[in-house]
Each structure stands twice: as structure tokens, then as C-alpha cells.
């Protein structure tokens, strides 16, 4: 499965929201990892054990993304059709702020050269 098609919240059984109680996240992760632990499938067919190992990998990846606030925010944007890499500079930079910063820099340079 393509990384960009995964819904890490769904994998963990969580609502798609930025605010997630860490204790709930950890509890879901531990429960799922216990369910997919390789020891539980030691006598299963190779196909089943490989499938469970793949699911455990997805759970671990999902936990890493959802557990990190920045990665969680980026994933939410992606899930809602606005991946950050598709944003162009104009949509994330306030032009008035940029102009103000440029003016302040010019004033600083002018003040430094006057000394």
C-alpha cells in the first residue's frame, strides 16, 4: 500500500482529529501490537504470519505519525486533500508580513551603514 494512501488514524482505530489523548493512543497501540505480535502466529502459515507482520509494521508506522504533533498535522492535511508539498509559497506567506520584514531589514541595514 502506498504510504500516501494510508489513514494512520483508521489503522489505530482513532478519530481523525489533531487532539488525541496520549494515554488513549498508547492503549490502542499496545492492544494492536499484542494482537499482531509474531509469537501469536508462530504456528500459522507463512502467509498469515507475513500478513500479521505487515499489519504490525503499519501499526508501528501509524503510531509514529499520530504520536508526533507535526507529523499528525501534516497527515491530517494530506487526508483532507491539502498535502503541504502541494502548497505554493503564495498560499503560506502573508505578503504584508513579508513586506514588513523587508522594510525592517532595510532600516537595519541603513542604520548599520550610518554608523
N, C-alpha and C positions, 0 to 999 in steps of 0.2 A: 504494500500500500504506500502510495506517495505520502511523504511527510506532510505536505500541504493539505492533504485530504483528511487527515486525522483530526477528530474532535477529541482533544485530550480531556475535556470535561466529561463527555459521554463515556469514555473509557473508564474513568474513575467513578462514574455514577453521580456526578455533581452538576448542579445548575450552572449555566453559562453566566457567571457574574464575576466582577472583579473582587468583591469582598467575600472571602472564603475563610471560615474559622479554621485555624491551623490544626486544632485537635480533630476536627471532622475530616480534614484532608489526610492526616496521618492515620486515622482509624480506617478510612476507606482503602488507603494504600496497603496497610498491614493485612487487612482482610483479603484483598485481592492477591497479594503476594503469597499468603498462606494457601489460598485456593489453587494457585498456579505453580506452587513450589515443585521443583523437579522430583523430589523424593516421593511425592504423592503419585507420580506416574512412572516409577521405576519399572513396574511390570507391564506397563501399557505398550502398545505397538509404537514403533519408531515414529509413525505418522502422528499419533496422538501426542507423544512426548514432545515432538518438534513443534506441534501446534501450541501446546501449553507453554513451551519455552518462548515462542514468538509472542504470545499474549503477555507473558511476564515482562518481556522486553518493552512492549507497548505501554504497560502499566508503569514501569520504571521511567520511561521517557515522559509519559504524561505527568507523573508526579514531579519530575524535574521542571517541566514547563509551568504547571499550575502552581507549584510551590514557590516560584520566583516571581515577584511582582512585575518586573519589567517584561519577562517572557510571557507571563499571563496576559498582560495588557496587549502585547503585540499579537498574541494568539487570538484574543477576543476581536481585535481589529480585523485580522485575517478571516476569522469565522463570519464576520458581519460584512465581508466584501470590500474591506479597505486595508489591504496589506500595506504596511508602511513603506515598502520599497516602491510601491506604485505612486506614492505621493510625490508631486513635484515640489521644487523649492518654494514656488509662489504660494502653495497652499499651507505651508507650515511656518512661513516667515511673515511676521507682521511688518508691512512695508513702512509704516510710520515709525515703528521701533527701530528698524534698520536705518532709516534716515536720521533719526535722533542720535543713534550710536555713531554714525559717520560724522555728524556735526560736532559731537563731543570730542571725538578723536582729532578732528581738525583744530578745535580750540586748544586741546592739549599740545598738539604739535606747534601751533602758533605761539603758545605761552612758553614752550621749551626753547623755541628759536629766538624769542625776545630776550632771553636771559643773557 
